Amino acid sequence: MARVRVPAGSGHERQNRVKRPFALLALTALLLSGCTSPSPETKPTHQPADRQTVKPTPPPSQRVAASADQLAGIISENEKAWRDYEANIGSCNKAAEGLTPDNYIPAMGCIKNAQDAANRARSATSAIVALGSPPPELTVLVTETLDALAPLSKSNAAAACQNATSDPCAKAVYQIDEAASTLVEVLDGWAPYKRTK
């Protein structure tokens, strides 16, 4: 009786040998498909560097700057309050030193006016800075104005005067009093730029 030769290995091994060539063919096809050029419908997701448009920053001479009218308008809007405050410093000091109830109401009014002067200084400073560079002829005056407004802007009278009879309140108001005189002198420089009504 002739022997039937059975190949070595189980039937499972034979199935693996048959599957391997198909797996290699599928992998090769997959790799080659990645190397093909994109179809005409495919658009690149980025532009080449030479096609990108970058807006250049305009030179300083072409940048929009604050006008004299805009700056003078900010000063005019607040000037009367600052001048009135400075003009009343003497009478406010007398009211603050007074010991009678008749002095109390004017003293409280003076503290409120000091807080208003400080608030106006902060608001005016922000508005002037937001306008950007001043015209060349106003550069010095704007710098002097911002310097004169700074002590009022930095005053903490709003917080310190929650207790109107406290030392911190007196110091905050005194800081505003001292700065008001300098500010009024600087305000005089704006006269040529203010519109006449």
C-alpha positions as CSV (number, residue, x, y, z in Angstrom):
1,M,0.0,0.0,0.0
2,A,1.5,3.3,-1.1
3,R,2.0,5.9,1.5
4,V,0.2,9.2,1.1
5,R,2.6,12.0,1.9
6,V,1.1,14.5,4.2
7,P,2.9,17.9,4.2
8,A,4.4,18.9,7.4
9,G,2.4,21.3,9.6
10,S,-1.3,21.5,10.4
11,G,-4.0,22.8,8.2
12,H,-4.0,26.0,10.2
13,E,-0.4,26.7,9.2
14,R,-1.3,26.2,5.6
15,Q,-4.0,28.8,5.8
16,N,-1.6,31.3,7.3
17,R,0.9,30.7,4.4
18,V,-1.9,31.4,1.9
19,K,-3.1,34.5,3.7
20,R,0.4,36.1,4.0
21,P,0.9,36.8,0.3
22,F,-2.5,38.5,0.1
23,A,-1.7,40.6,3.2
24,L,1.6,41.7,1.6
25,L,-0.1,42.6,-1.6
26,A,-2.8,44.6,0.2
27,L,-0.1,46.5,2.2
28,T,1.9,47.2,-0.9
29,A,-1.1,48.6,-2.8
30,L,-2.0,50.8,0.2
31,L,1.5,52.2,0.4
32,L,1.6,52.9,-3.3
33,S,-1.7,54.7,-3.3
34,G,-0.3,57.2,-0.9
35,C,2.5,58.1,-3.3
36,T,0.2,59.1,-6.2
37,S,-0.4,62.7,-7.1
38,P,-3.6,64.4,-5.8
39,S,-6.7,64.3,-8.0
40,P,-7.6,67.6,-9.8
41,E,-10.4,68.1,-7.3
42,T,-8.0,68.1,-4.4
43,K,-7.0,71.7,-3.4
44,P,-4.0,72.4,-1.2
45,T,-4.9,73.5,2.3
46,H,-2.3,76.2,2.4
47,Q,-1.0,78.9,0.1
48,P,2.6,79.2,-0.9
49,A,4.5,81.9,1.0
50,D,4.8,84.1,-2.0
51,R,1.0,84.2,-2.5
52,Q,0.1,85.2,1.1
53,T,-0.8,88.8,1.5
54,V,0.5,90.6,4.6
55,K,-0.6,94.2,5.2
56,P,2.5,96.3,6.0
57,T,2.4,98.7,9.0
58,P,2.1,102.2,7.6
59,P,5.0,104.5,8.3
60,P,4.5,106.9,11.3
61,S,3.8,109.8,8.9
62,Q,0.7,107.9,7.5
63,R,-0.8,106.8,10.8
64,V,-4.0,108.4,12.1
65,A,-3.1,110.8,14.9
66,A,-5.2,112.8,17.3
67,S,-6.3,116.2,16.0
68,A,-5.9,119.5,17.9
69,D,-9.7,119.8,18.0
70,Q,-10.2,116.4,19.5
71,L,-7.6,117.0,22.2
72,A,-8.9,120.5,23.0
73,G,-12.4,119.1,23.2
74,I,-11.4,116.8,26.0
75,I,-9.8,119.7,27.9
76,S,-12.8,122.0,27.3
77,E,-15.2,119.4,28.6
78,N,-13.5,119.2,32.0
79,E,-11.8,122.6,32.3
80,K,-14.5,124.5,34.2
81,A,-14.8,121.8,36.9
82,W,-11.0,121.8,37.4
83,R,-10.8,125.6,37.5
84,D,-13.8,125.9,39.9
85,Y,-12.3,123.3,42.2
86,E,-8.9,125.2,42.3
87,A,-10.6,128.5,42.9
88,N,-12.5,127.1,45.9
89,I,-9.6,125.4,47.6
90,G,-9.2,128.2,50.2
91,S,-12.8,128.2,51.2
92,C,-12.9,124.4,51.3
93,N,-9.9,124.4,53.7
94,K,-11.7,126.8,56.0
95,A,-14.8,124.6,56.0
96,A,-12.7,121.6,56.7
97,E,-11.1,123.3,59.7
98,G,-14.5,124.5,61.1
99,L,-16.0,122.9,64.1
100,T,-19.6,123.9,63.7
101,P,-22.4,122.1,61.8
102,D,-22.5,125.0,59.4
103,N,-19.0,124.0,58.2
104,Y,-19.9,120.3,57.8
105,I,-22.1,120.6,54.6
106,P,-19.6,122.8,52.7
107,A,-16.7,120.5,53.7
108,M,-18.6,117.4,52.4
109,G,-19.3,119.3,49.2
110,C,-15.6,120.0,48.8
111,I,-14.7,116.4,49.3
112,K,-17.2,115.4,46.6
113,N,-15.7,118.0,44.3
114,A,-12.2,116.6,44.9
115,Q,-13.4,113.2,44.0
116,D,-15.1,114.6,40.8
117,A,-11.8,116.4,39.9
118,A,-9.9,113.1,40.3
119,N,-12.5,111.1,38.3
120,R,-12.4,113.7,35.5
121,A,-8.6,113.5,35.4
122,R,-8.7,109.7,35.0
123,S,-11.3,110.0,32.3
124,A,-9.5,112.7,30.4
125,T,-6.2,110.9,30.7
126,S,-7.7,107.7,29.2
127,A,-9.4,109.7,26.4
128,I,-6.2,111.6,25.5
129,V,-4.1,108.4,25.4
130,A,-6.8,106.6,23.3
131,L,-6.5,109.2,20.6
132,G,-2.9,108.3,19.8
133,S,-0.1,110.6,18.9
134,P,-0.8,114.3,19.1
135,P,0.1,116.7,16.3
136,P,3.8,117.7,16.5
137,E,2.9,121.3,17.6
138,L,1.0,119.8,20.6
139,T,3.4,117.1,21.7
140,V,4.9,119.2,24.6
141,L,1.5,120.5,25.7
142,V,-0.1,117.1,25.8
143,T,2.9,115.7,27.8
144,E,2.6,118.6,30.3
145,T,-1.2,118.0,30.5
146,L,-0.8,114.3,31.2
147,D,1.9,115.0,33.8
148,A,-0.4,117.5,35.5
149,L,-3.3,115.1,35.5
150,A,-1.3,112.2,36.9
151,P,-1.5,113.2,40.6
152,L,-5.3,113.7,40.4
153,S,-5.7,110.4,38.4
154,K,-3.8,108.5,41.0
155,S,-5.6,110.0,43.9
156,N,-7.5,107.4,46.1
157,A,-10.0,110.0,47.4
158,A,-13.0,107.8,46.4
159,A,-11.9,105.0,48.7
160,A,-10.1,107.1,51.3
161,C,-13.1,109.4,51.8
162,Q,-15.6,106.7,52.7
163,N,-14.9,108.1,56.1
164,A,-14.8,111.8,55.4
165,T,-13.2,112.8,58.7
166,S,-10.3,110.3,58.4
167,D,-6.6,111.2,57.9
168,P,-6.4,109.2,54.7
169,C,-9.3,111.3,53.3
170,A,-7.6,114.5,54.3
171,K,-4.3,113.4,52.6
172,A,-6.1,112.4,49.4
173,V,-7.9,115.7,49.2
174,Y,-4.6,117.6,49.9
175,Q,-2.9,115.7,47.0
176,I,-5.7,116.9,44.7
177,D,-5.5,120.4,46.0
178,E,-1.7,120.5,45.4
179,A,-2.1,119.1,41.8
180,A,-5.0,121.4,40.9
181,S,-2.8,124.6,40.9
182,T,-0.3,123.0,38.5
183,L,-3.1,121.7,36.3
184,V,-4.8,125.1,36.0
185,E,-1.5,126.7,34.8
186,V,-1.2,124.0,32.1
187,L,-4.8,124.5,31.0
188,D,-3.9,128.1,30.0
189,G,-1.8,126.6,27.2
190,W,-4.8,125.2,25.5
191,A,-6.5,128.6,24.9
192,P,-5.3,128.9,21.3
193,Y,-6.6,125.5,20.4
194,K,-10.1,125.8,21.9
195,R,-13.0,126.6,19.6
196,T,-14.8,129.9,20.3
197,K,-18.5,129.4,20.7
